[in-house]
């Protein structure tokens, strides 16, 4: 029964009481009835809203606490309003054809899948194991390289895919290469509002840029619309608060940041001050050792830093800081 129907029934039940009254009494009674009707409707609305809140409290997952109350006005080129991001469909067959990690078929791309299994275990040890006590924000990992086109996005996406296969952990992949985003292209998805839009204030709530994907346990934050003050936005207090939120809200979540190269790009150094681990991608027969040394010297000295060899013709393990022993990836850039 609707709120209006209940109010009308109350009016009908009280109508017979008016017939014995004088006109002035009827007028007064009518005014009192109107006020009573408004009060009744308000009470019923309050009860209905309370029932809805109780119902939502029983059914909505904890992530719903992040749902925005107001629909935002977005930057040009992005959707103008939504309550929560739609699930992004990722073509698993396309990733398979690109030689990416697979956790649906052990016979598909088995070599690369096993390589990243070994790498992620070292990262997990630093993030969640005994190594975590020595690192701040140890579950926040940056993936970078000394120079462009050495395979850092390939490594970041594969690492996220591998971690997404874990049964008791989730992974959030952040495209932090705000100058030249590459994660969306590699995953074969359209550009969406993301990190820079949130830091600018064009997006009011964090949940609006954390996109669920069709791959279980994998969430995505795109880079967002480019901005000429990207470094200042990344160095802001809002960014630091965001890093604290990502590091502590979900203790079982790994957050991977695909960052720009180190040499000549200040944004990567800015980000390194906020993160606990770094994975530096080195391309075999292409990366220069002195460039790698200079690049690593620019990172936050408190980070746990490891290296991974890309395009390796064989499984090669090198020397790593903080006890890391990451692996080597084959073919792909």
Backbone bond lengths (Angstrom), bond angles and torsions (degrees), N, CA, C in turn:
res aa  C-N    CA-C-N  psi(-1)  N-CA   C-N-CA  omega(-1)  CA-C   N-CA-C  phi
1 X - - - 1.470 - - 1.520 109.21 -
2 X 1.324 117.14 133.23 1.454 121.22 -176.82 1.516 111.41 -75.06
3 X 1.333 115.63 165.18 1.459 122.13 178.35 1.520 110.17 -61.53
4 X 1.344 117.94 -43.18 1.467 122.27 -178.65 1.515 110.51 -63.93
5 X 1.351 117.69 -41.51 1.463 121.09 179.55 1.523 111.23 -61.72
6 X 1.322 117.07 -41.26 1.455 120.22 178.90 1.519 111.05 -64.33
7 X 1.318 117.30 -39.96 1.468 120.59 179.03 1.515 110.81 -65.98
8 X 1.344 117.75 -39.34 1.470 121.63 179.93 1.519 110.79 -67.51
9 X 1.336 117.62 -37.86 1.455 119.60 178.13 1.521 110.81 -63.83
10 X 1.303 117.03 -38.80 1.458 119.94 176.97 1.528 110.06 -63.88
11 X 1.334 117.00 -40.04 1.469 121.40 178.91 1.518 110.52 -62.92
12 X 1.358 117.45 -43.34 1.457 121.29 -179.56 1.524 111.19 -65.71
13 X 1.323 116.69 -38.22 1.461 119.85 -178.77 1.523 112.22 -66.52
14 X 1.314 116.75 -28.58 1.467 121.01 -177.53 1.526 112.88 -94.24
15 X 1.341 118.77 -6.46 1.465 121.13 -171.35 1.525 112.07 -65.53
16 X 1.351 117.71 -37.30 1.468 120.27 -177.47 1.526 113.13 -64.27
17 X 1.293 117.07 -22.35 1.457 120.01 -179.13 1.529 112.17 -72.04
18 X 1.320 118.76 -13.70 1.462 121.93 -175.68 1.527 112.87 -85.02
19 X 1.299 117.32 -25.20 1.463 120.12 -168.95 1.517 112.97 -61.77
20 X 1.318 119.57 -28.49 1.468 122.18 -177.97 1.514 112.40 -90.29
21 X 1.324 117.98 5.23 1.457 120.73 -174.96 1.517 110.77 -99.55
22 X 1.323 116.51 156.15 1.470 121.84 175.21 1.511 108.47 -71.98
23 X 1.393 116.77 164.05 1.467 119.67 179.58 1.524 112.51 -55.94
24 X 1.319 116.18 -42.11 1.471 117.69 -179.04 1.526 110.95 -65.68
25 X 1.339 114.90 -37.08 1.461 118.40 177.72 1.527 110.95 -66.75
26 X 1.374 114.25 -38.68 1.468 117.82 177.81 1.525 111.59 -62.61
27 X 1.361 114.66 -41.46 1.468 117.88 179.51 1.526 110.77 -60.44
28 X 1.338 114.23 -44.10 1.465 119.13 -179.64 1.526 110.82 -64.81
29 X 1.357 114.98 -40.62 1.463 118.98 179.60 1.521 111.66 -65.04
30 X 1.377 114.04 -37.82 1.479 118.47 179.83 1.520 110.58 -63.56
31 X 1.342 115.45 -42.72 1.461 119.00 179.38 1.520 110.71 -63.69
32 X 1.325 115.90 -42.68 1.466 119.97 178.68 1.517 111.31 -63.49
33 X 1.375 114.79 -37.44 1.464 119.40 -179.26 1.523 110.84 -66.68
34 X 1.341 116.68 -40.05 1.454 120.11 178.49 1.530 111.20 -61.18
35 X 1.344 114.82 -44.13 1.452 118.83 178.34 1.522 110.66 -63.49
36 X 1.351 114.92 -41.20 1.456 119.04 178.64 1.517 111.28 -63.71
37 X 1.368 115.50 -39.71 1.460 119.84 178.78 1.514 111.55 -63.09
38 X 1.355 116.73 -41.17 1.462 119.68 178.07 1.520 110.56 -63.01
39 X 1.335 114.76 -42.14 1.469 118.69 179.55 1.523 110.98 -63.40
40 X 1.365 115.18 -40.90 1.458 119.22 179.58 1.514 110.63 -61.83
41 X 1.340 116.15 -45.61 1.468 119.95 -179.87 1.518 110.57 -61.95
42 X 1.346 116.69 -43.42 1.451 119.66 179.16 1.520 111.06 -60.96
43 X 1.364 115.45 -42.30 1.460 119.10 178.92 1.526 111.56 -62.34
44 X 1.369 114.73 -43.22 1.455 118.87 -179.21 1.528 111.40 -66.28
45 X 1.348 115.81 -39.40 1.464 119.21 177.58 1.519 109.88 -62.29
46 X 1.342 115.59 -43.03 1.461 119.70 179.36 1.524 110.89 -61.76
47 X 1.352 115.65 -42.72 1.465 118.85 178.88 1.519 111.16 -64.45
48 X 1.336 116.03 -41.26 1.467 120.08 -179.85 1.513 110.53 -63.75
49 X 1.350 117.35 -46.00 1.459 120.46 179.19 1.518 111.01 -62.25
50 X 1.338 116.18 -39.13 1.460 119.59 179.19 1.524 110.85 -63.43
51 X 1.351 115.60 -40.27 1.469 119.63 178.80 1.519 110.24 -64.33
52 X 1.354 116.13 -39.54 1.460 119.26 179.28 1.517 110.99 -64.60
53 X 1.336 116.38 -43.90 1.450 120.08 179.40 1.516 110.96 -61.01
54 X 1.342 116.35 -42.47 1.453 120.15 179.16 1.518 110.98 -63.67
55 X 1.347 115.38 -41.67 1.459 119.88 179.41 1.517 110.77 -64.19
56 X 1.354 116.24 -43.92 1.455 119.12 179.26 1.518 111.11 -63.47
57 X 1.324 115.57 -37.56 1.451 119.34 179.95 1.516 112.68 -62.49
58 X 1.339 116.39 -25.40 1.458 119.60 -179.85 1.521 112.40 -85.54
59 X 1.338 116.56 -22.52 1.455 119.11 -169.93 1.524 114.32 -112.10
60 X 1.325 119.10 -25.47 1.451 121.68 -171.51 1.517 110.31 -86.26
61 X 1.328 116.24 135.57 1.454 121.67 179.31 1.521 110.20 -72.45
62 X 1.356 117.72 163.49 1.460 120.12 -179.40 1.519 113.73 -55.58
63 X 1.358 118.33 -31.17 1.456 120.43 179.21 1.517 111.80 -59.38
64 X 1.346 117.26 -23.19 1.460 120.02 -178.14 1.522 111.85 -66.09
65 X 1.320 117.23 -18.88 1.460 119.17 176.05 1.512 111.28 -62.47
66 X 1.314 115.85 -19.49 1.451 121.05 179.16 1.526 112.97 -86.73
67 X 1.334 117.89 -5.29 1.454 119.37 -175.06 1.518 110.90 -64.88
68 X 1.340 118.06 133.71 1.457 121.06 -178.97 1.516 111.98 -70.30
69 X 1.318 116.51 146.14 1.453 121.55 176.60 1.517 110.47 -84.69
70 X 1.330 116.61 -39.45 1.460 121.42 -178.83 1.521 109.91 -107.96
71 X 1.306 116.04 140.91 1.453 120.31 177.55 1.529 108.68 -80.79
72 X 1.332 118.38 127.18 1.455 120.47 -172.91 1.519 112.74 -84.09
73 X 1.315 116.09 159.54 1.457 122.64 169.02 1.512 106.45 -96.51
74 X 1.317 117.01 121.08 1.444 121.39 -171.69 1.524 111.58 -92.90
75 X 1.333 114.99 170.44 1.453 120.91 174.54 1.524 109.80 -65.42
76 X 1.323 116.43 162.44 1.462 120.65 177.75 1.520 109.90 -57.95
77 X 1.313 114.97 137.21 1.453 120.25 177.92 1.508 114.79 94.92
78 X 1.339 118.67 -2.81 1.447 122.01 179.49 1.527 109.77 -121.84
79 X 1.323 117.92 159.27 1.465 120.09 177.32 1.526 111.02 -55.44
80 X 1.316 116.97 146.08 1.458 121.10 -174.04 1.521 112.73 -85.92
81 X 1.333 118.33 -24.80 1.471 118.07 -176.74 1.524 110.65 -158.82
82 X 1.321 115.77 139.68 1.448 122.36 168.30 1.516 108.14 -165.28
83 X 1.321 117.20 162.01 1.460 120.58 179.54 1.527 111.31 -91.54
84 X 1.305 116.28 -36.82 1.458 119.77 -177.92 1.518 107.80 -153.59
85 X 1.344 118.38 141.63 1.462 119.73 -178.11 1.522 112.50 -59.42
86 X 1.307 115.08 142.07 1.456 120.24 174.01 1.531 109.04 -72.78
87 X 1.316 115.35 154.65 1.458 119.42 176.36 1.521 109.61 -66.10
88 X 1.330 115.97 130.95 1.458 121.53 179.79 1.527 108.67 -88.45
89 X 1.304 115.89 123.56 1.460 120.77 179.13 1.527 109.49 -83.15
90 X 1.316 116.15 126.24 1.467 121.99 178.66 1.525 107.84 -113.07
91 X 1.307 115.82 127.85 1.463 122.52 -176.37 1.532 109.46 -78.13
92 X 1.319 116.38 102.42 1.468 120.96 -177.80 1.522 111.98 -65.48
93 X 1.328 117.20 -33.72 1.466 119.92 178.80 1.521 110.99 -66.94
94 X 1.318 115.99 -36.91 1.468 119.50 177.24 1.523 110.38 -63.57
95 X 1.336 117.30 -43.55 1.457 120.56 178.22 1.522 111.11 -62.79
96 X 1.326 115.58 -38.73 1.464 119.41 177.82 1.527 110.59 -61.35
97 X 1.332 116.70 -43.34 1.458 120.80 -179.55 1.526 112.15 -66.67
98 X 1.338 116.32 -25.93 1.463 120.41 178.22 1.525 112.07 -82.90
99 X 1.330 117.06 -1.40 1.454 120.47 179.26 1.507 113.77 80.67
100 X 1.338 116.91 27.60 1.462 121.02 -177.12 1.527 111.18 -87.60
101 X 1.320 114.70 169.91 1.461 121.58 177.80 1.520 110.72 -58.17
102 X 1.312 116.72 138.91 1.461 122.20 176.32 1.521 108.98 -126.58
103 X 1.339 116.28 135.26 1.464 119.31 173.06 1.522 110.59 -124.02
104 X 1.348 115.41 20.22 1.458 120.31 176.03 1.524 111.76 -106.01
105 X 1.325 117.36 -21.23 1.460 121.35 -178.51 1.528 107.71 -146.24
106 X 1.313 117.04 114.94 1.463 120.46 -175.30 1.524 113.12 -67.67
107 X 1.343 117.14 -14.85 1.458 120.46 179.61 1.528 112.18 -87.52
108 X 1.334 117.46 -12.91 1.462 121.28 -176.61 1.525 109.93 -91.98
109 X 1.326 116.65 123.13 1.463 122.48 177.03 1.534 111.14 49.15
110 X 1.315 115.42 46.10 1.464 120.80 -173.78 1.524 112.35 -62.07
111 X 1.340 117.53 -37.44 1.464 120.08 -176.48 1.522 111.40 -63.80
112 X 1.327 116.80 -49.60 1.463 120.34 -178.11 1.529 110.68 -67.87
113 X 1.325 116.03 -35.01 1.466 119.96 178.39 1.515 110.90 -62.98
114 X 1.322 117.79 -43.25 1.452 121.30 179.89 1.528 111.91 -69.58
115 X 1.338 116.52 -35.47 1.465 119.32 177.77 1.524 110.93 -59.51
116 X 1.319 116.38 -46.74 1.456 119.37 -177.21 1.524 112.22 -75.52
117 X 1.314 117.86 -22.38 1.461 119.96 170.95 1.529 110.40 -61.32
118 X 1.335 115.57 -44.26 1.462 119.81 179.78 1.524 111.02 -66.44
119 X 1.323 117.34 -40.24 1.465 121.16 -179.13 1.515 111.05 -64.74
120 X 1.341 116.65 -46.08 1.464 119.00 -174.92 1.522 112.34 -65.85
121 X 1.327 118.05 -30.12 1.462 119.88 -179.73 1.523 111.28 -64.86
122 X 1.331 116.93 -37.10 1.461 120.44 176.03 1.523 110.94 -66.21
123 X 1.311 116.19 -39.76 1.465 120.74 179.27 1.520 110.28 -67.73
124 X 1.325 117.21 -41.65 1.464 121.13 177.81 1.527 111.29 -61.13
125 X 1.326 116.35 -37.86 1.469 119.42 -179.37 1.527 110.18 -61.39
126 X 1.326 116.21 -42.56 1.465 119.70 179.05 1.522 111.36 -71.16
127 X 1.324 116.78 -34.96 1.469 120.47 -175.37 1.518 112.96 -80.41
128 X 1.333 117.48 -39.29 1.463 120.84 -171.09 1.522 114.32 -125.31
129 X 1.325 117.29 -14.47 1.453 120.48 -177.56 1.516 112.35 -92.62
130 X 1.319 115.42 -152.50 1.461 120.03 -177.84 1.518 112.65 -64.97
131 X 1.332 116.74 -23.73 1.453 119.71 179.59 1.516 114.09 -71.68
132 X 1.333 116.63 -16.02 1.461 120.61 -176.04 1.524 112.58 -65.52
133 X 1.318 117.14 -27.18 1.462 119.85 -177.56 1.524 112.38 -69.06
134 X 1.327 117.11 -15.33 1.459 120.58 -178.61 1.533 112.79 -99.24
135 X 1.330 117.66 -3.71 1.459 120.55 -174.93 1.524 110.86 -126.65
136 X 1.325 116.74 139.47 1.453 121.48 170.17 1.522 108.65 -88.45
137 X 1.329 115.55 139.94 1.475 121.30 -178.95 1.530 110.64 50.55
138 X 1.309 115.18 46.60 1.465 119.75 -175.11 1.515 112.86 -66.90
139 X 1.329 117.77 -18.05 1.468 119.82 178.44 1.523 112.49 -87.87
140 X 1.323 117.57 6.21 1.463 121.97 175.08 1.526 108.17 -106.79
141 X 1.321 116.20 113.98 1.470 122.92 -173.39 1.519 110.65 -117.58
142 X 1.321 117.45 130.44 1.458 121.17 171.94 1.526 109.26 -99.59
143 X 1.325 116.05 140.95 1.463 122.30 173.30 1.518 106.75 -114.65
144 X 1.325 116.35 123.53 1.458 120.57 -175.72 1.523 109.23 -147.06
145 X 1.323 116.09 -175.49 1.461 122.52 177.17 1.519 107.19 -153.39
146 X 1.311 116.56 169.96 1.459 119.08 178.60 1.526 111.02 -70.60
147 X 1.321 116.39 -43.62 1.467 121.92 -175.05 1.523 110.12 -130.89
148 X 1.343 116.91 167.78 1.470 119.44 178.99 1.526 111.89 -67.07
149 X 1.330 115.01 161.58 1.460 124.36 172.10 1.527 113.41 60.35
150 X 1.319 116.46 36.12 1.464 120.15 175.65 1.530 112.14 -107.19
151 X 1.346 116.72 2.52 1.457 119.90 171.92 1.514 115.88 101.96
152 X 1.327 118.15 19.15 1.467 119.52 -176.35 1.532 112.34 -68.50
153 X 1.342 118.55 -40.25 1.462 119.97 179.49 1.521 110.79 -67.40
154 X 1.324 115.80 -38.80 1.464 120.51 175.39 1.527 110.04 -58.77
155 X 1.322 116.74 -43.68 1.462 120.66 179.74 1.526 111.26 -68.02
156 X 1.329 117.24 -42.03 1.466 120.65 -178.21 1.519 111.61 -63.44
157 X 1.329 116.45 -45.64 1.462 120.26 -178.35 1.521 110.53 -67.54
158 X 1.320 117.75 -43.33 1.464 120.31 179.03 1.521 111.72 -63.97
159 X 1.323 116.44 -38.87 1.458 119.84 178.26 1.525 110.52 -63.95
160 X 1.333 116.25 -40.58 1.469 120.12 177.66 1.521 111.08 -65.11
161 X 1.317 117.80 -42.01 1.460 121.23 178.13 1.521 111.16 -62.29
162 X 1.327 115.97 -40.27 1.467 119.54 179.56 1.521 110.94 -66.89
163 X 1.323 116.92 -43.57 1.464 120.08 -179.90 1.525 111.89 -66.94
164 X 1.318 116.88 -29.37 1.464 120.44 179.75 1.520 112.55 -66.43
165 X 1.322 117.24 -16.83 1.467 120.25 179.20 1.527 112.11 -81.72
166 X 1.328 117.77 -8.54 1.460 121.21 178.76 1.524 110.43 -65.90
167 X 1.314 117.04 147.18 1.463 121.71 -176.96 1.527 113.00 -87.83
168 X 1.312 117.71 -22.22 1.460 119.53 -175.95 1.526 112.76 -123.51
169 X 1.331 116.67 20.26 1.460 120.96 177.96 1.521 109.65 -140.55
170 X 1.336 115.07 155.79 1.457 120.31 172.66 1.524 107.68 -122.22
171 X 1.323 115.89 163.54 1.462 120.50 -179.00 1.518 109.64 -133.67
172 X 1.307 115.28 137.82 1.458 122.98 175.64 1.522 107.38 -115.06
173 X 1.326 117.26 119.59 1.462 123.21 179.81 1.521 108.92 -99.94
174 X 1.333 116.63 119.36 1.460 122.35 -177.27 1.524 108.91 -110.09
175 X 1.329 116.81 123.13 1.465 120.19 173.98 1.524 107.47 -82.53
176 X 1.332 115.77 92.42 1.465 121.41 -178.27 1.517 112.22 -94.55
177 X 1.334 117.22 6.24 1.462 120.01 173.39 1.524 107.85 -82.17
178 X 1.330 114.99 73.56 1.466 121.03 -171.15 1.515 111.94 -70.70
179 X 1.337 118.80 -13.28 1.464 121.94 178.35 1.525 111.57 -85.99
180 X 1.338 115.82 -35.63 1.468 120.62 -179.40 1.519 108.57 -148.22
181 X 1.336 117.72 77.91 1.467 121.22 -176.51 1.527 111.37 -59.48
182 X 1.347 115.44 141.99 1.455 118.80 -179.33 1.514 114.46 -134.00
183 X 1.323 117.99 -13.22 1.467 120.78 -175.73 1.525 111.35 -64.48
184 X 1.329 116.84 -45.95 1.471 119.89 -178.26 1.518 111.18 -61.12
185 X 1.344 117.48 -41.10 1.459 120.73 178.45 1.525 110.76 -63.22
186 X 1.319 116.88 -42.58 1.464 119.41 -178.21 1.519 111.68 -67.39
187 X 1.335 116.38 -35.67 1.456 120.11 178.27 1.523 112.58 -81.64
188 X 1.333 116.99 -9.89 1.457 120.84 179.22 1.508 113.94 72.55
189 X 1.343 117.08 37.46 1.465 121.09 -178.89 1.522 109.86 -122.32
190 X 1.329 116.18 163.74 1.447 121.26 -179.06 1.529 110.83 -79.08
191 X 1.339 114.89 153.54 1.463 120.27 177.03 1.529 109.89 -65.77
192 X 1.317 115.26 142.93 1.459 122.14 -179.18 1.525 109.11 -133.37
193 X 1.320 116.16 166.62 1.462 120.10 171.52 1.521 108.90 -60.21
194 X 1.332 116.54 144.57 1.455 118.41 -174.56 1.507 114.55 -154.91
195 X 1.339 115.58 -142.46 1.457 123.08 -169.01 1.524 112.91 -57.39
196 X 1.317 117.54 -50.74 1.464 120.29 -177.06 1.527 111.04 -64.17
197 X 1.317 117.57 -37.36 1.469 120.72 178.19 1.525 111.02 -63.26
198 X 1.332 116.24 -38.39 1.462 119.99 177.69 1.523 111.32 -66.98
199 X 1.330 116.80 -44.10 1.462 120.46 -178.95 1.528 111.58 -66.52
200 X 1.328 116.58 -31.84 1.465 120.36 177.04 1.523 112.85 -72.16
201 X 1.319 116.79 -23.78 1.454 120.88 -175.91 1.506 113.18 97.15
202 X 1.336 117.94 2.66 1.465 120.41 176.39 1.528 111.06 -70.24
203 X 1.305 116.54 -23.30 1.462 123.28 173.99 1.521 106.59 -115.89
204 X 1.322 116.32 127.02 1.463 119.91 -170.96 1.515 113.90 -91.53
205 X 1.322 118.15 -16.27 1.455 119.62 -173.40 1.520 110.04 -135.74
206 X 1.321 115.97 139.74 1.455 120.96 -176.47 1.516 112.78 -59.42
207 X 1.322 117.71 -35.15 1.466 120.63 -176.87 1.518 112.26 -63.14
208 X 1.323 117.12 -20.80 1.457 120.16 -178.01 1.521 113.05 -73.97
209 X 1.329 117.34 -14.18 1.464 119.50 178.84 1.524 112.33 -116.84
210 X 1.340 118.52 0.21 1.465 121.22 173.69 1.525 107.99 -95.77
211 X 1.309 116.42 106.59 1.457 121.70 -172.88 1.533 110.57 -99.20
212 X 1.315 117.55 123.26 1.470 118.95 169.97 1.520 109.65 -67.87
213 X 1.304 117.24 150.98 1.464 121.06 178.93 1.523 110.05 -122.63
214 X 1.309 114.88 169.97 1.462 119.88 179.13 1.523 112.56 -73.60
215 X 1.330 117.03 -7.61 1.461 121.17 175.12 1.525 108.23 -91.65
216 X 1.318 118.71 118.59 1.470 120.97 -177.69 1.523 111.48 -54.37
217 X 1.329 115.69 140.32 1.468 124.21 176.17 1.526 114.13 72.45
218 X 1.320 118.47 3.98 1.463 120.68 179.75 1.522 110.33 -110.43
219 X 1.345 115.96 123.32 1.459 123.36 173.73 1.521 108.31 -115.59
220 X 1.330 115.99 160.35 1.463 120.51 -173.90 1.523 110.87 -138.74
221 X 1.340 116.52 134.60 1.465 122.65 167.57 1.520 107.18 -116.27
222 X 1.338 118.74 111.84 1.470 120.59 177.68 1.529 111.03 -70.39
223 X 1.319 115.48 170.90 1.468 120.20 179.94 1.520 111.55 -72.42
224 X 1.328 117.32 -34.36 1.452 120.52 -177.32 1.514 111.97 89.79
225 X 1.309 115.22 -171.13 1.458 121.30 -176.10 1.527 110.11 -77.17
226 X 1.333 118.33 131.21 1.475 120.63 -178.92 1.526 111.99 -58.45
227 X 1.337 114.89 150.12 1.468 120.44 -178.92 1.526 109.08 -142.06
228 X 1.309 116.63 142.88 1.462 120.28 -176.32 1.525 112.75 -71.22
229 X 1.325 117.78 -15.06 1.471 122.02 177.01 1.525 110.70 -109.85
230 X 1.314 116.24 39.13 1.467 120.02 -175.48 1.522 111.65 -61.37
231 X 1.329 118.47 -40.90 1.464 119.34 -179.25 1.524 111.62 -66.15
232 X 1.329 116.85 -39.85 1.454 120.25 178.25 1.528 111.04 -64.52
233 X 1.316 116.90 -36.77 1.460 120.55 177.13 1.531 111.33 -66.51
234 X 1.326 116.29 -40.05 1.462 120.59 179.59 1.529 111.69 -71.02
235 X 1.322 116.83 -24.38 1.463 120.91 179.69 1.528 112.77 -92.74
236 X 1.310 117.67 4.10 1.464 122.12 -174.10 1.530 111.88 -77.43
237 X 1.328 115.03 163.31 1.462 120.70 175.05 1.525 111.31 -62.50
238 X 1.325 116.21 -32.22 1.463 120.18 179.81 1.519 110.68 -64.48
239 X 1.325 116.85 -37.81 1.461 120.75 178.09 1.529 110.32 -67.05
240 X 1.315 117.66 -41.21 1.455 120.30 179.06 1.529 111.15 -63.88
241 X 1.333 116.79 -40.60 1.462 120.30 176.78 1.528 110.44 -63.58
242 X 1.322 116.24 -38.61 1.462 120.27 177.77 1.525 110.83 -62.62
243 X 1.338 117.15 -42.17 1.458 120.54 179.35 1.537 111.24 -63.28
244 X 1.318 116.38 -40.84 1.467 119.41 176.48 1.526 111.19 -62.50
245 X 1.320 115.63 -40.30 1.469 120.67 179.04 1.527 110.71 -62.61
246 X 1.329 116.53 -47.04 1.459 120.68 -178.55 1.529 111.53 -67.42
247 X 1.324 116.74 -32.56 1.460 120.00 -176.40 1.523 112.49 -75.76
248 X 1.333 117.35 -31.46 1.458 119.38 -168.80 1.526 115.44 -114.20
249 X 1.319 118.81 -19.93 1.467 118.62 -175.96 1.525 111.39 -66.31
250 X 1.334 117.43 -44.02 1.468 120.56 -179.84 1.526 108.93 -118.89
251 X 1.318 119.00 99.93 1.465 121.30 -174.69 1.521 113.89 -67.21
252 X 1.343 117.93 -14.41 1.460 120.33 179.74 1.523 111.93 -102.47
253 X 1.328 117.87 11.80 1.460 121.20 -177.07 1.531 110.81 -104.20
254 X 1.324 115.51 131.40 1.461 122.19 172.04 1.518 108.17 -95.50
255 X 1.321 117.16 135.15 1.464 121.82 179.67 1.521 108.24 -116.80
256 X 1.331 116.52 119.50 1.461 123.01 -177.47 1.527 108.96 -108.02
257 X 1.328 116.80 126.23 1.457 122.48 178.94 1.525 109.13 -108.57
258 X 1.330 116.38 114.92 1.457 120.01 172.32 1.525 106.92 -81.86
259 X 1.323 116.63 107.44 1.468 122.07 -170.95 1.531 111.27 -104.77
260 X 1.341 117.30 164.35 1.465 120.47 174.90 1.525 110.72 -66.39
261 X 1.330 117.88 166.52 1.464 120.09 173.29 1.526 110.52 -61.26
262 X 1.322 116.24 163.07 1.457 121.07 -175.16 1.523 113.83 -83.21
263 X 1.305 117.41 -43.47 1.463 120.10 -171.97 1.525 111.18 -71.60
264 X 1.317 115.41 120.39 1.456 120.96 174.58 1.511 115.80 81.82
265 X 1.334 118.60 4.60 1.466 121.32 -177.77 1.520 108.80 -126.03
266 X 1.318 116.32 111.70 1.455 121.03 -173.51 1.526 111.85 -72.99
267 X 1.335 118.42 -25.60 1.467 121.02 -178.27 1.523 112.16 -58.20
268 X 1.331 117.43 -35.39 1.459 119.99 -178.33 1.527 111.31 -69.28
269 X 1.302 116.79 -40.07 1.469 119.76 176.48 1.528 110.74 -64.73
270 X 1.326 116.26 -38.02 1.463 120.36 178.02 1.521 110.47 -62.11
271 X 1.321 116.79 -44.77 1.461 120.90 -179.85 1.522 112.02 -65.52
272 X 1.328 117.17 -35.22 1.470 120.08 -176.47 1.522 111.80 -62.37
273 X 1.322 117.96 -24.42 1.467 121.29 179.29 1.530 112.01 -71.57
274 X 1.329 116.15 -15.34 1.462 120.74 -174.85 1.521 113.52 -106.09
275 X 1.330 117.52 -7.11 1.458 121.48 -171.64 1.531 110.95 -116.26
276 X 1.337 116.00 159.22 1.453 120.79 -174.78 1.514 115.80 -96.63
277 X 1.339 117.20 -26.20 1.465 120.80 -178.31 1.528 109.85 -133.69
278 X 1.329 115.04 154.78 1.465 121.24 175.16 1.521 109.12 -135.39
279 X 1.312 115.44 136.38 1.458 122.63 172.94 1.531 106.73 -115.62
280 X 1.333 116.11 114.21 1.461 121.86 -177.51 1.520 108.65 -99.89
281 X 1.328 115.96 120.83 1.466 121.64 -178.67 1.527 108.99 -88.41
282 X 1.321 115.63 129.45 1.460 122.36 179.22 1.522 107.91 -121.90
283 X 1.306 116.80 127.16 1.467 120.26 -179.07 1.516 109.84 -91.49
284 X 1.305 115.49 125.52 1.460 120.21 -178.56 1.529 110.43 -62.57
285 X 1.350 114.85 136.33 1.464 123.45 177.23 1.528 113.14 66.96
286 X 1.332 117.79 11.65 1.466 119.42 178.40 1.526 111.60 -131.44
287 X 1.320 117.48 -47.98 1.463 120.91 -179.06 1.529 109.82 -68.29
288 X 1.327 115.65 135.84 1.459 121.18 177.93 1.525 108.92 -90.16
289 X 1.323 115.86 135.02 1.444 120.60 -176.35 1.522 112.34 -59.97
290 X 1.341 117.13 -40.33 1.459 118.72 -179.09 1.529 111.24 -67.89
291 X 1.349 117.85 -32.76 1.457 120.47 175.88 1.526 110.85 -65.72
292 X 1.325 115.77 -40.74 1.460 119.94 179.49 1.522 110.37 -64.35
293 X 1.319 116.87 -41.64 1.466 120.82 -179.57 1.524 110.85 -64.12
294 X 1.319 117.11 -43.80 1.464 120.73 178.35 1.521 110.20 -64.34
295 X 1.319 116.52 -42.70 1.462 120.70 -178.90 1.526 111.12 -61.74
296 X 1.322 116.75 -47.63 1.467 120.86 -177.71 1.527 111.02 -66.02
297 X 1.309 117.62 -31.87 1.468 120.63 179.68 1.526 112.09 -64.70
298 X 1.326 117.91 -17.57 1.453 121.66 -179.53 1.527 112.78 -87.87
299 X 1.314 116.89 -10.20 1.456 120.36 -178.80 1.530 111.43 -76.34
300 X 1.308 115.04 160.44 1.456 121.55 174.69 1.529 109.73 -56.92
301 X 1.318 116.82 124.03 1.467 121.22 -174.36 1.526 112.68 -67.55
302 X 1.320 117.64 -16.75 1.460 120.55 -179.39 1.525 112.78 -87.48
303 X 1.320 117.62 -2.63 1.460 120.65 -178.95 1.523 111.49 -77.38
304 X 1.321 115.93 151.65 1.461 121.54 165.47 1.526 106.34 -84.45
305 X 1.325 116.53 123.66 1.464 120.64 -172.18 1.519 110.01 -121.07
306 X 1.314 115.83 129.39 1.455 121.59 176.56 1.512 109.99 -130.16
307 X 1.322 116.63 169.24 1.458 122.25 -177.51 1.525 110.02 -128.23
308 X 1.319 115.27 150.29 1.453 120.36 173.28 1.517 108.58 -133.30
309 X 1.325 116.55 134.87 1.454 122.00 -179.32 1.520 109.03 -90.52
310 X 1.327 116.20 122.52 1.459 121.68 179.94 1.529 109.87 -100.80
311 X 1.334 115.47 150.78 1.466 122.98 -178.64 1.530 111.85 59.29
312 X 1.312 115.65 34.57 1.463 119.70 178.91 1.519 109.62 -77.36
313 X 1.323 116.67 140.20 1.468 119.98 179.41 1.515 110.99 -82.93
314 X 1.324 116.71 -13.46 1.458 120.55 176.07 1.524 108.19 -149.38
315 X 1.290 116.23 168.69 1.454 121.55 -177.32 1.533 109.58 -76.32
316 X 1.318 116.73 104.67 1.458 121.92 -175.74 1.522 109.39 -117.72
317 X 1.314 116.92 128.17 1.463 120.76 174.93 1.523 108.29 -109.35
318 X 1.322 116.06 135.10 1.454 120.93 -178.15 1.506 112.48 -109.85
319 X 1.324 115.65 -158.06 1.455 121.81 -179.68 1.517 108.51 -102.20
320 X 1.316 115.88 139.35 1.448 120.41 -171.82 1.520 110.45 -136.78
321 X 1.307 115.55 150.88 1.450 120.78 178.32 1.526 110.11 -80.84
322 X 1.308 116.15 157.29 1.464 123.63 176.85 1.531 111.72 57.29
323 X 1.335 117.43 27.93 1.453 120.20 175.13 1.519 114.25 77.56
324 X 1.329 118.41 7.16 1.465 119.73 179.71 1.524 109.93 -70.88
325 X 1.308 117.05 142.63 1.449 122.82 172.56 1.512 107.97 -136.74
326 X 1.301 115.01 76.11 1.461 119.28 179.34 1.524 108.96 -77.15
327 X 1.316 115.38 176.41 1.457 119.02 -171.65 1.515 114.08 -107.49
328 X 1.303 115.66 -157.38 1.441 122.79 -178.96 1.512 109.43 -130.46
329 X 1.305 117.90 135.27 1.456 120.79 179.67 1.525 109.41 -100.66
330 X 1.305 115.38 157.13 1.463 119.95 -175.80 1.519 111.96 -111.24
331 X 1.319 115.50 149.31 1.466 127.02 179.62 1.548 113.49 36.12
332 X 1.065 141.21 -160.17 1.473 139.53 -179.71 1.517 113.79 55.26
333 X 1.317 114.45 152.07 1.463 121.56 -179.30 1.505 109.39 -116.71
